[in-house]
Amino acid sequence: MQTDLSKFETGDYKAGPKLKVLIWYFLNYYILDSALPWPYKVKQVLLRMFGAKVGKGLVIKPNVRIKNPWRLVIGDNCWIGESVWIDNLEDVEIGSNVSISQGAMLLTGNHDYTISSFPYRLGKIKLEDGVWVGAHAVVCPGVVCGSHAILTVNSVATKNLGAWEIYAGNPATFVRKRTMSA
C-alpha cells in the first residue's frame, strides 16, 4: 500500500468555528507572529479574548505562532521566546514559571504513516511548573515534562521527561538530575 494524500482527513481534529479561526489567523499573524514589539499586555488580552487561560506575568516575545489559543492554558510568570511555535491541534497546558526558549516547538499533532491516508495522530502536551524548553527544542505529541525538567538546546522529547531531570539529544535521553540553589 502507498501513501495517498488525496484521501487525507483530519480525523478527530476540529479547529473551531470557521469565522473564529479566520479572525485568529489574521490577529495571530499581525500581532503575535509579528516582528513588531507589541506590549505583552496586548498579547495577553488577545489570547484571553480567543479563549486561552493565561496567568499573570506572561512574557511573550515577537514572532510567536499559536495555532488555537482556545486549546491553551498558561500559568503565572512564564516566558515564551522569539519564534516559538505552539502548534496546538490538541490541548497544551503550561504550568507556572515555565521558560520556552527561542525557536522551540510544541507539536501536538503528527501523522500516522502506517495508514495510506496519513491521518493526524494527536496528543496533548503538558509542561509542569518550572520546566525549561531550550532553544530550538521540540516537544512531541502526548509528552508530559515533569516539574522543573529541562529539555536542552536542539533536543527532541518523544517521551515523558521526569521531574527535576535534564534531557538532551534526539530523541532526548536522561543526562542527570537538576539541582538548584536558593
QUIQUIRA-V752974 format. One record per backbone hydrogen bond with DSSP energy under -0.5 kcal/mol. CO is the residue of the C=O (numbers start at 1). NH is the residue of the N-H. E is the energy in kcal/mol with one decimal. If there is no record, write none. Layout:
# QUIQUIRA-V752974
co = <CO,CO>
nh = <NH,NH>
e = <E,E>
This chain:
# QUIQUIRA-V752974
co = <4,5,9,10,17,18,19,20,21,22,23,24,25,26,27,27,28,31,32,34,36,39,40,41,42,43,44,45,46,47,48,52,53,56,58,59,59,62,65,68,69,71,72,73,74,75,76,78,79,79,80,81,82,84,84,85,85,86,86,87,87,91,92,92,93,93,94,95,95,96,98,99,99,100,101,102,104,105,105,106,106,108,110,111,112,115,116,119,121,123,124,125,126,126,127,128,129,131,132,132,133,134,135,137,138,138,139,140,143,144,144,145,146,147,149,150,150,151,152,155,156,156,156,157,161,162,164,165,166,166,167,168,169,173,176>
nh = <7,8,120,13,21,22,23,24,25,26,27,28,29,30,31,32,33,34,64,63,38,43,44,45,46,47,48,49,50,52,51,54,74,77,60,61,80,83,86,71,72,92,53,94,55,55,97,59,81,100,61,84,103,65,86,87,106,67,88,89,108,125,73,94,95,127,75,75,98,130,79,101,133,81,104,136,85,107,139,87,108,123,121,113,115,118,4,112,110,142,142,93,128,145,95,131,148,99,134,151,101,137,154,105,140,157,107,143,126,146,161,128,149,164,132,152,167,134,155,138,158,171,172,140,146,165,178,150,175,176,152,173,156,168,166>
e = <-1.9,-1.5,-0.6,-1.6,-2.6,-2.4,-2.8,-2.6,-2.3,-1.6,-2.3,-3.3,-2.0,-2.6,-1.9,-0.8,-3.8,-0.7,-2.3,-2.0,-2.1,-1.6,-2.6,-2.7,-2.4,-2.5,-2.4,-2.6,-1.3,-2.4,-1.9,-0.7,-3.4,-3.4,-0.6,-0.5,-3.0,-1.5,-3.3,-2.3,-1.6,-2.4,-2.2,-3.2,-2.0,-0.7,-2.9,-2.9,-0.5,-2.7,-2.8,-1.3,-2.4,-2.6,-0.5,-0.9,-2.6,-2.4,-1.6,-1.6,-1.8,-1.9,-2.1,-0.5,-0.5,-3.1,-1.9,-0.9,-0.5,-2.4,-2.6,-0.6,-2.9,-3.3,-1.9,-2.0,-2.3,-0.6,-2.7,-2.2,-0.6,-2.3,-2.2,-1.1,-1.4,-2.3,-3.6,-3.0,-1.6,-0.5,-0.6,-2.5,-0.6,-3.0,-3.5,-1.5,-2.3,-2.4,-0.7,-2.5,-3.1,-1.8,-2.2,-2.5,-0.5,-3.1,-2.8,-1.5,-2.0,-0.7,-2.3,-2.5,-2.2,-2.6,-2.2,-0.6,-2.7,-3.4,-1.9,-2.6,-0.9,-0.5,-3.2,-2.5,-3.0,-1.1,-3.3,-2.3,-3.3,-0.9,-2.7,-2.6,-2.5,-2.1,-2.8>
